[in-house]
């Protein structure tokens, strides 16, 4: 499970390369894969050191292993604290950011809590 991952497995030491973000904002909408709700995801540039994070219901949800729900069927769900705002189906977007070297990005989600549906067909 996610709780068995040791913090020592991750290194937050400088890599010697400049941090990367997006050149411009982009927005996509779609119907939720699991909920059927229409959602919009807007990806915005973020400053160095801010990391990748989601804004849902005006709450910030950091894209960190510690925010992953251990019992999330069929998708990856991140939640800000217990009972806080949540965002679902984030795995494809976060994988694409990692592959492209995007270190810092603000993702605003509105109209629902599913990211994957919003970005279907764009990545």
FILUMMI-22405 format. One record per residue (C-alpha): residue number from 0; x, y, z. Coordinates in Angstrom, 3 decimals. Layout:
<pts>
<pt><pos>NUM</pos><X>X</X><Y>Y</Y><Z>Z</Z></pt>
...
</pts>
This chain:
<pts>
<pt><pos>0</pos><X>0.000</X><Y>0.000</Y><Z>0.000</Z></pt>
<pt><pos>1</pos><X>0.899</X><Y>3.633</Y><Z>-0.118</Z></pt>
<pt><pos>2</pos><X>1.648</X><Y>3.789</Y><Z>3.599</Z></pt>
<pt><pos>3</pos><X>4.518</X><Y>1.327</Y><Z>3.203</Z></pt>
<pt><pos>4</pos><X>6.530</X><Y>3.748</Y><Z>1.057</Z></pt>
<pt><pos>5</pos><X>9.325</X><Y>5.194</Y><Z>3.166</Z></pt>
<pt><pos>6</pos><X>10.153</X><Y>8.881</Y><Z>2.914</Z></pt>
<pt><pos>7</pos><X>13.779</X><Y>7.821</Y><Z>2.445</Z></pt>
<pt><pos>8</pos><X>12.773</X><Y>6.416</Y><Z>-0.952</Z></pt>
<pt><pos>9</pos><X>12.363</X><Y>9.984</Y><Z>-2.213</Z></pt>
<pt><pos>10</pos><X>15.153</X><Y>12.504</Y><Z>-2.612</Z></pt>
<pt><pos>11</pos><X>14.338</X><Y>16.192</Y><Z>-2.529</Z></pt>
<pt><pos>12</pos><X>17.955</X><Y>17.229</Y><Z>-3.056</Z></pt>
<pt><pos>13</pos><X>18.665</X><Y>19.723</Y><Z>-5.858</Z></pt>
<pt><pos>14</pos><X>19.184</X><Y>18.021</Y><Z>-9.211</Z></pt>
<pt><pos>15</pos><X>21.242</X><Y>20.798</Y><Z>-10.750</Z></pt>
<pt><pos>16</pos><X>18.578</X><Y>21.607</Y><Z>-13.334</Z></pt>
<pt><pos>17</pos><X>16.200</X><Y>24.536</Y><Z>-13.330</Z></pt>
<pt><pos>18</pos><X>12.623</X><Y>23.816</Y><Z>-12.290</Z></pt>
<pt><pos>19</pos><X>10.016</X><Y>23.838</Y><Z>-15.056</Z></pt>
<pt><pos>20</pos><X>6.426</X><Y>25.050</Y><Z>-15.319</Z></pt>
<pt><pos>21</pos><X>3.988</X><Y>25.710</Y><Z>-18.165</Z></pt>
<pt><pos>22</pos><X>4.518</X><Y>28.482</Y><Z>-20.708</Z></pt>
<pt><pos>23</pos><X>0.820</X><Y>29.422</Y><Z>-20.654</Z></pt>
<pt><pos>24</pos><X>-2.501</X><Y>28.385</Y><Z>-19.143</Z></pt>
<pt><pos>25</pos><X>-4.642</X><Y>25.693</Y><Z>-20.782</Z></pt>
<pt><pos>26</pos><X>-8.197</X><Y>24.619</Y><Z>-19.958</Z></pt>
<pt><pos>27</pos><X>-10.193</X><Y>21.508</Y><Z>-20.904</Z></pt>
<pt><pos>28</pos><X>-13.679</X><Y>20.237</Y><Z>-20.019</Z></pt>
<pt><pos>29</pos><X>-15.348</X><Y>16.850</Y><Z>-20.138</Z></pt>
<pt><pos>30</pos><X>-17.768</X><Y>14.418</Y><Z>-18.490</Z></pt>
<pt><pos>31</pos><X>-16.509</X><Y>12.548</Y><Z>-15.418</Z></pt>
<pt><pos>32</pos><X>-15.419</X><Y>8.976</Y><Z>-16.000</Z></pt>
<pt><pos>33</pos><X>-16.912</X><Y>7.749</Y><Z>-12.706</Z></pt>
<pt><pos>34</pos><X>-19.339</X><Y>10.501</Y><Z>-11.655</Z></pt>
<pt><pos>35</pos><X>-20.832</X><Y>11.605</Y><Z>-14.966</Z></pt>
<pt><pos>36</pos><X>-20.471</X><Y>15.220</Y><Z>-13.809</Z></pt>
<pt><pos>37</pos><X>-19.090</X><Y>17.812</Y><Z>-16.219</Z></pt>
<pt><pos>38</pos><X>-15.740</X><Y>19.105</Y><Z>-14.962</Z></pt>
<pt><pos>39</pos><X>-13.211</X><Y>21.648</Y><Z>-16.143</Z></pt>
<pt><pos>40</pos><X>-9.492</X><Y>21.527</Y><Z>-15.398</Z></pt>
<pt><pos>41</pos><X>-7.382</X><Y>24.629</Y><Z>-15.916</Z></pt>
<pt><pos>42</pos><X>-3.613</X><Y>24.149</Y><Z>-15.785</Z></pt>
<pt><pos>43</pos><X>-1.695</X><Y>27.281</Y><Z>-14.814</Z></pt>
<pt><pos>44</pos><X>2.003</X><Y>28.091</Y><Z>-14.504</Z></pt>
<pt><pos>45</pos><X>3.295</X><Y>28.039</Y><Z>-10.918</Z></pt>
<pt><pos>46</pos><X>6.419</X><Y>29.549</Y><Z>-9.349</Z></pt>
<pt><pos>47</pos><X>9.525</X><Y>27.492</Y><Z>-8.617</Z></pt>
<pt><pos>48</pos><X>9.154</X><Y>25.538</Y><Z>-5.399</Z></pt>
<pt><pos>49</pos><X>5.330</X><Y>25.506</Y><Z>-5.393</Z></pt>
<pt><pos>50</pos><X>5.173</X><Y>21.971</Y><Z>-6.796</Z></pt>
<pt><pos>51</pos><X>2.227</X><Y>20.323</Y><Z>-8.495</Z></pt>
<pt><pos>52</pos><X>-1.095</X><Y>20.927</Y><Z>-6.787</Z></pt>
<pt><pos>53</pos><X>-4.837</X><Y>21.030</Y><Z>-7.366</Z></pt>
<pt><pos>54</pos><X>-7.355</X><Y>23.657</Y><Z>-6.288</Z></pt>
<pt><pos>55</pos><X>-10.790</X><Y>22.150</Y><Z>-5.680</Z></pt>
<pt><pos>56</pos><X>-13.618</X><Y>23.926</Y><Z>-3.831</Z></pt>
<pt><pos>57</pos><X>-11.109</X><Y>26.710</Y><Z>-3.032</Z></pt>
<pt><pos>58</pos><X>-8.926</X><Y>24.200</Y><Z>-1.145</Z></pt>
<pt><pos>59</pos><X>-5.359</X><Y>23.355</Y><Z>-2.104</Z></pt>
<pt><pos>60</pos><X>-4.603</X><Y>19.648</Y><Z>-2.509</Z></pt>
<pt><pos>61</pos><X>-0.895</X><Y>18.945</Y><Z>-2.975</Z></pt>
<pt><pos>62</pos><X>0.047</X><Y>16.143</Y><Z>-5.379</Z></pt>
<pt><pos>63</pos><X>1.897</X><Y>14.193</Y><Z>-2.683</Z></pt>
<pt><pos>64</pos><X>1.871</X><Y>10.535</Y><Z>-1.720</Z></pt>
<pt><pos>65</pos><X>0.760</X><Y>11.507</Y><Z>1.787</Z></pt>
<pt><pos>66</pos><X>-2.503</X><Y>12.928</Y><Z>0.369</Z></pt>
<pt><pos>67</pos><X>-3.450</X><Y>9.748</Y><Z>-1.524</Z></pt>
<pt><pos>68</pos><X>-6.446</X><Y>7.849</Y><Z>-0.212</Z></pt>
<pt><pos>69</pos><X>-5.486</X><Y>4.215</Y><Z>0.435</Z></pt>
<pt><pos>70</pos><X>-8.974</X><Y>2.860</Y><Z>-0.410</Z></pt>
<pt><pos>71</pos><X>-9.753</X><Y>4.547</Y><Z>-3.725</Z></pt>
<pt><pos>72</pos><X>-11.341</X><Y>2.091</Y><Z>-6.188</Z></pt>
<pt><pos>73</pos><X>-10.519</X><Y>2.382</Y><Z>-9.904</Z></pt>
<pt><pos>74</pos><X>-8.558</X><Y>5.638</Y><Z>-9.676</Z></pt>
<pt><pos>75</pos><X>-6.081</X><Y>7.687</Y><Z>-7.687</Z></pt>
<pt><pos>76</pos><X>-7.747</X><Y>10.100</Y><Z>-5.270</Z></pt>
<pt><pos>77</pos><X>-5.965</X><Y>12.908</Y><Z>-3.429</Z></pt>
<pt><pos>78</pos><X>-7.534</X><Y>14.612</Y><Z>-0.408</Z></pt>
<pt><pos>79</pos><X>-6.500</X><Y>17.614</Y><Z>1.680</Z></pt>
<pt><pos>80</pos><X>-6.650</X><Y>16.298</Y><Z>5.234</Z></pt>
<pt><pos>81</pos><X>-9.354</X><Y>14.033</Y><Z>6.585</Z></pt>
<pt><pos>82</pos><X>-12.723</X><Y>15.018</Y><Z>5.170</Z></pt>
<pt><pos>83</pos><X>-11.212</X><Y>17.844</Y><Z>3.114</Z></pt>
<pt><pos>84</pos><X>-11.585</X><Y>18.596</Y><Z>-0.571</Z></pt>
<pt><pos>85</pos><X>-10.731</X><Y>15.758</Y><Z>-2.934</Z></pt>
<pt><pos>86</pos><X>-9.695</X><Y>15.348</Y><Z>-6.541</Z></pt>
<pt><pos>87</pos><X>-9.963</X><Y>12.036</Y><Z>-8.421</Z></pt>
<pt><pos>88</pos><X>-8.465</X><Y>10.354</Y><Z>-11.501</Z></pt>
<pt><pos>89</pos><X>-5.253</X><Y>12.375</Y><Z>-11.302</Z></pt>
<pt><pos>90</pos><X>-2.853</X><Y>9.598</Y><Z>-12.337</Z></pt>
<pt><pos>91</pos><X>-2.682</X><Y>10.318</Y><Z>-16.083</Z></pt>
<pt><pos>92</pos><X>-2.166</X><Y>14.045</Y><Z>-15.700</Z></pt>
<pt><pos>93</pos><X>0.519</X><Y>13.619</Y><Z>-13.034</Z></pt>
<pt><pos>94</pos><X>2.290</X><Y>10.981</Y><Z>-15.148</Z></pt>
<pt><pos>95</pos><X>2.303</X><Y>13.324</Y><Z>-18.135</Z></pt>
<pt><pos>96</pos><X>3.711</X><Y>16.166</Y><Z>-16.017</Z></pt>
<pt><pos>97</pos><X>6.462</X><Y>13.911</Y><Z>-14.705</Z></pt>
<pt><pos>98</pos><X>7.343</X><Y>12.677</Y><Z>-18.193</Z></pt>
<pt><pos>99</pos><X>7.474</X><Y>16.241</Y><Z>-19.557</Z></pt>
<pt><pos>100</pos><X>9.502</X><Y>17.562</Y><Z>-16.615</Z></pt>
<pt><pos>101</pos><X>6.822</X><Y>19.920</Y><Z>-15.260</Z></pt>
<pt><pos>102</pos><X>7.853</X><Y>20.477</Y><Z>-11.635</Z></pt>
<pt><pos>103</pos><X>5.404</X><Y>23.258</Y><Z>-10.743</Z></pt>
<pt><pos>104</pos><X>1.787</X><Y>23.532</Y><Z>-11.868</Z></pt>
<pt><pos>105</pos><X>-1.508</X><Y>24.775</Y><Z>-10.403</Z></pt>
<pt><pos>106</pos><X>-4.523</X><Y>22.742</Y><Z>-11.584</Z></pt>
<pt><pos>107</pos><X>-7.890</X><Y>24.372</Y><Z>-10.881</Z></pt>
<pt><pos>108</pos><X>-10.784</X><Y>21.896</Y><Z>-11.029</Z></pt>
<pt><pos>109</pos><X>-14.374</X><Y>23.147</Y><Z>-11.216</Z></pt>
<pt><pos>110</pos><X>-17.788</X><Y>21.581</Y><Z>-11.755</Z></pt>
<pt><pos>111</pos><X>-16.729</X><Y>18.210</Y><Z>-10.356</Z></pt>
<pt><pos>112</pos><X>-13.775</X><Y>16.461</Y><Z>-8.776</Z></pt>
<pt><pos>113</pos><X>-12.464</X><Y>14.350</Y><Z>-11.671</Z></pt>
<pt><pos>114</pos><X>-9.431</X><Y>15.453</Y><Z>-13.662</Z></pt>
<pt><pos>115</pos><X>-9.168</X><Y>12.596</Y><Z>-16.180</Z></pt>
<pt><pos>116</pos><X>-12.500</X><Y>13.356</Y><Z>-17.824</Z></pt>
<pt><pos>117</pos><X>-11.611</X><Y>17.026</Y><Z>-18.184</Z></pt>
<pt><pos>118</pos><X>-8.431</X><Y>16.175</Y><Z>-20.041</Z></pt>
<pt><pos>119</pos><X>-9.666</X><Y>13.225</Y><Z>-22.132</Z></pt>
<pt><pos>120</pos><X>-8.184</X><Y>13.376</Y><Z>-25.575</Z></pt>
<pt><pos>121</pos><X>-5.596</X><Y>16.041</Y><Z>-24.800</Z></pt>
<pt><pos>122</pos><X>-2.817</X><Y>13.938</Y><Z>-23.250</Z></pt>
</pts>
